[in-house]
Amino acid sequence: MNDDMKELLVLGAGGFIGKRFIEMYTDDYDIIPIVSDADGKNPDLSNYDELIPIIEKCRSYAILNLAGKSYHSTGDDGGIYESNSLVQLNLHEALRRLGCNPKIIFCSSSAVYESSTEPVDENTPCMPVNSYAKAKYIQERVALSYHPSHHVTIARLFNVIGPFQNENFFIPTLIRRVLQYRKKEIPEVPLKTLNAMRDFIYIDDVCSAIKVLIEKGESGGIYNVCTGDGISIEKVIEIIKKLLNTPELPIKTADDHVREGINYQVGSYNKLQALGWSPAYDIEESLKRIVGEEYGG
């Protein structure tokens, strides 16, 4: 380890984004990874008494907060609110008590915005529609309530994709079902709807954006992390069909729109671009990398 390296505390280091960020930037920071859970194996960051000794020991240059449950990882609405908001609150209260003021980069979600066919920027009104989105919005308010006393930067992540993502997310679910169809395990591919548009962003682009925000993000600033390209679900299916060599694919949809969530969403990353960042991967390259790394395609 280089003694001149800046120490970076990563909360939620065992998650999809945390693991990849550490892989990419282990030579850039002295990274202190904290894997969190509430089953006793690792620190429960929603418990103030378990969090404060971690903060006291590290005294980091910056803290990247990726901790908290997602909409896809739990059906417990109360747990979503508790894990996201309490971790943020405990973090700021621990810093206040210890009298230290590292940069704090907190990853929120584009789910806080309402559905829109026009690109949404950071000034677009927030209209969270499900429990996960509402919990993230509350977490943002908690974080910003400590600004300017604490240096807080918020990254609103759009639809993150990448190899080895949790299978409950859309892209891995779709790929798995296409492969099941190819093996004749299912007669058709069930999907909620085809009538949706998303701004999918590759995991490496997300991590590079976070690094820029660690170094350059303004305190109190909110930044969209997205590609600026809205991709229809139908286009995603066509790309995956080609990558998996499946020209014919019967689809069965449950509805003509997303019932609890966002039908159409694309973001604007002009604010982050002003800091020198732009995405490196489009949807075709992103999906090609996912299929190649996971399935050797």
C-alpha positions as CSV (number, residue, x, y, z in Angstrom):
1,M,0.0,0.0,0.0
2,N,1.2,3.5,-0.9
3,D,1.3,5.7,2.2
4,D,0.3,8.7,0.1
5,M,-3.0,7.0,-1.0
6,K,-6.2,8.6,0.2
7,E,-8.2,6.3,2.4
8,L,-11.7,5.5,1.1
9,L,-14.3,3.8,3.3
10,V,-16.8,1.8,1.2
11,L,-20.0,0.9,3.0
12,G,-21.8,-1.9,1.3
13,A,-18.6,-3.2,-0.3
14,G,-20.1,-6.7,-0.9
15,G,-22.7,-5.5,-3.3
16,F,-22.8,-5.5,-7.1
17,I,-21.4,-1.9,-7.4
18,G,-19.1,-2.1,-4.4
19,K,-17.3,-5.2,-5.6
20,R,-16.7,-3.8,-9.1
21,F,-15.6,-0.3,-7.8
22,I,-13.0,-1.9,-5.6
23,E,-11.7,-4.1,-8.4
24,M,-11.3,-1.0,-10.7
25,Y,-9.8,1.4,-8.2
26,T,-7.9,-0.7,-5.7
27,D,-4.7,1.0,-6.9
28,D,-6.1,4.5,-6.6
29,Y,-7.3,4.5,-3.0
30,D,-6.5,2.8,0.3
31,I,-9.9,1.1,0.3
32,I,-11.5,0.0,3.6
33,P,-14.3,-2.3,2.5
34,I,-17.3,-2.8,4.9
35,V,-19.8,-5.5,4.2
36,S,-23.0,-5.0,6.1
37,D,-25.8,-7.2,7.2
38,A,-28.1,-7.8,10.1
39,D,-27.5,-11.5,10.7
40,G,-24.4,-11.1,13.0
41,K,-21.8,-12.1,10.5
42,N,-20.9,-8.6,9.5
43,P,-21.6,-5.1,11.0
44,D,-25.2,-4.0,10.9
45,L,-24.8,-0.4,9.7
46,S,-28.4,0.5,10.6
47,N,-27.2,0.0,14.2
48,Y,-25.5,3.2,15.4
49,D,-23.4,1.3,18.0
50,E,-21.9,-1.0,15.4
51,L,-21.2,1.8,12.9
52,I,-19.5,4.3,15.2
53,P,-16.3,2.2,15.9
54,I,-15.9,1.7,12.2
55,I,-15.9,5.5,11.5
56,E,-13.7,6.2,14.6
57,K,-11.1,3.7,13.4
58,C,-10.9,4.8,9.8
59,R,-11.1,8.6,9.7
60,S,-11.2,8.5,5.9
61,Y,-10.7,11.1,3.2
62,A,-14.0,10.0,1.7
63,I,-16.9,7.6,2.4
64,L,-18.8,5.9,-0.4
65,N,-22.2,4.8,0.9
66,L,-23.6,1.8,-1.1
67,A,-25.2,0.2,1.8
68,G,-28.9,-0.5,2.1
69,K,-31.5,-2.9,0.8
70,S,-32.9,-2.6,-2.7
71,Y,-36.4,-3.1,-4.1
72,H,-35.2,-6.3,-5.7
73,S,-33.5,-7.8,-2.6
74,T,-36.4,-7.7,-0.1
75,G,-40.2,-7.8,0.0
76,D,-40.1,-6.1,3.4
77,D,-41.1,-2.4,2.8
78,G,-40.3,-1.5,6.4
79,G,-36.8,-3.0,6.0
80,I,-36.2,-0.9,2.9
81,Y,-37.0,2.3,4.7
82,E,-35.1,1.3,7.8
83,S,-31.9,0.1,6.2
84,N,-31.5,3.0,3.8
85,S,-32.5,5.9,6.0
86,L,-31.0,4.6,9.3
87,V,-27.6,3.9,7.7
88,Q,-27.5,7.4,6.3
89,L,-28.6,9.0,9.6
90,N,-26.2,6.9,11.7
91,L,-23.3,7.8,9.4
92,H,-23.8,11.6,9.8
93,E,-24.5,11.4,13.5
94,A,-21.3,9.3,14.0
95,L,-19.3,11.9,12.0
96,R,-20.8,14.7,14.0
97,R,-20.0,13.0,17.3
98,L,-16.4,12.3,16.2
99,G,-15.8,15.7,14.8
100,C,-14.6,14.5,11.4
101,N,-15.7,15.6,8.0
102,P,-14.8,13.4,5.1
103,K,-16.4,13.7,1.7
104,I,-19.6,11.5,1.6
105,I,-20.8,10.1,-1.7
106,F,-24.2,8.5,-1.4
107,C,-25.7,6.5,-4.3
108,S,-29.4,7.1,-4.7
109,S,-31.6,6.1,-7.6
110,S,-33.4,7.5,-10.7
111,A,-36.5,5.8,-9.3
112,V,-37.1,9.1,-7.3
113,Y,-38.2,10.7,-10.6
114,E,-41.5,10.3,-12.3
115,S,-42.1,8.6,-15.6
116,S,-41.2,10.8,-18.5
117,T,-40.4,10.5,-22.2
118,E,-38.2,13.6,-22.0
119,P,-34.7,13.4,-20.5
120,V,-34.9,14.2,-16.8
121,D,-32.2,16.4,-15.2
122,E,-31.4,17.0,-11.5
123,N,-34.0,19.8,-11.4
124,T,-36.9,17.6,-12.5
125,P,-39.4,17.2,-9.6
126,C,-39.2,14.0,-7.7
127,M,-42.3,11.8,-7.7
128,P,-41.3,8.4,-6.1
129,V,-44.0,5.9,-6.7
130,N,-43.0,2.7,-4.9
131,S,-41.4,1.9,-1.5
132,Y,-37.9,1.6,-2.7
133,A,-38.1,5.0,-4.5
134,K,-39.7,6.7,-1.5
135,A,-37.0,5.2,0.8
136,K,-34.3,6.5,-1.5
137,Y,-35.9,10.0,-1.6
138,I,-36.1,10.1,2.2
139,Q,-32.5,9.0,2.4
140,E,-31.5,11.9,0.1
141,R,-33.3,14.3,2.4
142,V,-31.5,12.9,5.4
143,A,-28.2,13.3,3.7
144,L,-28.8,16.8,2.5
145,S,-30.1,18.0,5.9
146,Y,-26.4,17.7,7.1
147,H,-25.1,20.0,4.3
148,P,-23.2,22.2,4.5
149,S,-21.8,21.0,7.8
150,H,-20.9,17.7,6.0
151,H,-19.6,17.4,2.5
152,V,-22.4,15.4,0.9
153,T,-22.7,14.5,-2.8
154,I,-25.6,12.4,-4.2
155,A,-25.3,10.2,-7.3
156,R,-28.7,9.3,-8.8
157,L,-28.0,6.0,-10.6
158,F,-30.2,5.0,-13.5
159,N,-30.6,1.3,-14.5
160,V,-27.2,-0.2,-13.8
161,I,-26.3,-3.4,-15.6
162,G,-23.3,-5.6,-15.8
163,P,-22.0,-9.2,-15.5
164,F,-23.0,-11.3,-12.5
165,Q,-25.8,-9.0,-11.4
166,N,-28.4,-10.4,-9.0
167,E,-30.7,-12.6,-11.1
168,N,-33.8,-10.7,-9.9
169,F,-32.9,-7.7,-12.0
170,F,-34.4,-7.3,-15.5
171,I,-31.4,-8.1,-17.8
172,P,-30.2,-11.3,-16.0
173,T,-33.8,-12.4,-15.7
174,L,-34.3,-11.9,-19.5
175,I,-31.1,-13.7,-20.4
176,R,-32.0,-16.6,-18.1
177,R,-35.4,-17.0,-19.6
178,V,-34.1,-16.8,-23.2
179,L,-31.7,-19.6,-22.3
180,Q,-34.5,-21.6,-20.7
181,Y,-36.5,-21.3,-23.9
182,R,-33.5,-22.4,-26.0
183,K,-33.3,-25.5,-23.9
184,K,-37.1,-26.1,-24.3
185,E,-37.6,-25.7,-20.6
186,I,-40.3,-23.1,-21.1
187,P,-42.6,-22.6,-24.1
188,E,-42.3,-18.8,-24.2
189,V,-40.6,-16.0,-22.3
190,P,-42.8,-14.3,-19.7
191,L,-42.3,-10.5,-19.2
192,K,-44.3,-7.9,-17.4
193,T,-44.5,-5.6,-20.4
194,L,-42.8,-4.5,-23.6
195,N,-44.1,-1.0,-23.3
196,A,-41.2,0.5,-21.4
197,M,-38.1,2.5,-22.0
198,R,-35.0,2.6,-19.8
199,D,-31.6,4.4,-19.5
200,F,-29.4,1.3,-19.0
201,I,-25.8,2.1,-17.9
202,Y,-22.9,-0.3,-17.7
203,I,-21.4,-1.0,-14.3
204,D,-17.9,0.3,-15.2
205,D,-19.4,3.6,-16.3
206,V,-21.2,3.9,-13.0
207,C,-17.9,3.2,-11.1
208,S,-16.0,5.8,-13.1
209,A,-18.7,8.3,-12.5
210,I,-18.5,7.7,-8.8
211,K,-14.8,8.2,-8.8
212,V,-15.2,11.5,-10.5
213,L,-17.8,12.5,-7.9
214,I,-15.4,11.5,-5.1
215,E,-12.8,13.9,-6.4
216,K,-14.9,16.7,-8.0
217,G,-18.5,16.5,-6.7
218,E,-19.8,19.6,-5.0
219,S,-21.2,19.4,-1.5
220,G,-24.9,19.5,-1.7
221,G,-24.8,18.5,-5.3
222,I,-27.0,15.9,-7.0
223,Y,-25.8,14.2,-10.2
224,N,-27.5,11.9,-12.6
225,V,-25.4,8.9,-13.6
226,C,-26.8,7.7,-16.9
227,T,-26.1,7.5,-20.6
228,G,-28.7,9.9,-22.0
229,D,-30.1,7.2,-24.3
230,G,-33.5,5.7,-23.8
231,I,-33.7,2.1,-24.9
232,S,-36.9,0.3,-25.4
233,I,-37.4,-3.2,-23.9
234,E,-38.1,-4.5,-27.4
235,K,-34.7,-3.3,-28.6
236,V,-33.0,-5.0,-25.6
237,I,-34.7,-8.2,-26.5
238,E,-33.6,-7.9,-30.2
239,I,-30.0,-7.4,-29.1
240,I,-30.0,-10.4,-26.7
241,K,-31.7,-12.6,-29.3
242,K,-28.8,-11.9,-31.6
243,L,-26.1,-12.4,-29.0
244,L,-27.7,-15.7,-27.9
245,N,-28.4,-16.8,-31.5
246,T,-32.1,-17.1,-30.9
247,P,-33.9,-15.6,-34.0
248,E,-37.4,-16.7,-32.9
249,L,-38.5,-15.9,-29.4
250,P,-42.2,-16.0,-28.3
251,I,-43.0,-13.4,-25.7
252,K,-45.9,-13.4,-23.3
253,T,-46.6,-10.1,-21.5
254,A,-48.6,-9.7,-18.4
255,D,-49.6,-6.1,-19.0
256,D,-49.3,-3.1,-21.4
257,H,-47.5,-0.9,-18.9
258,V,-45.5,-1.0,-15.7
259,R,-48.1,-1.1,-12.9
260,E,-45.8,0.0,-10.0
261,G,-42.9,1.9,-11.3
262,I,-41.7,3.9,-14.3
263,N,-42.8,3.2,-17.8
264,Y,-40.4,5.6,-19.6
265,Q,-37.2,7.2,-18.3
266,V,-34.0,8.6,-19.8
267,G,-31.7,10.9,-18.0
268,S,-29.5,13.9,-18.7
269,Y,-25.9,13.7,-17.5
270,N,-24.9,17.3,-18.5
271,K,-24.1,18.2,-14.9
272,L,-21.7,15.2,-14.5
273,Q,-20.3,15.9,-18.0
274,A,-19.2,19.3,-16.8
275,L,-16.9,17.5,-14.4
276,G,-15.2,15.7,-17.3
277,W,-17.2,12.4,-17.3
278,S,-19.1,10.7,-20.1
279,P,-20.2,7.0,-20.5
280,A,-17.9,4.7,-22.5
281,Y,-20.4,1.9,-23.3
282,D,-23.6,1.9,-25.3
283,I,-26.3,-0.7,-24.8
284,E,-25.0,-3.1,-27.4
285,E,-21.5,-3.2,-26.0
286,S,-22.8,-3.5,-22.5
287,L,-25.0,-6.5,-23.3
288,K,-22.2,-8.1,-25.4
289,R,-19.9,-7.8,-22.3
290,I,-22.5,-9.3,-20.0
291,V,-23.2,-12.3,-22.3
292,G,-19.4,-12.8,-23.0
293,E,-18.3,-12.7,-19.4
294,E,-21.1,-14.8,-18.0
295,Y,-21.8,-17.2,-20.8
296,G,-18.8,-17.1,-23.0
297,G,-20.8,-15.7,-25.9
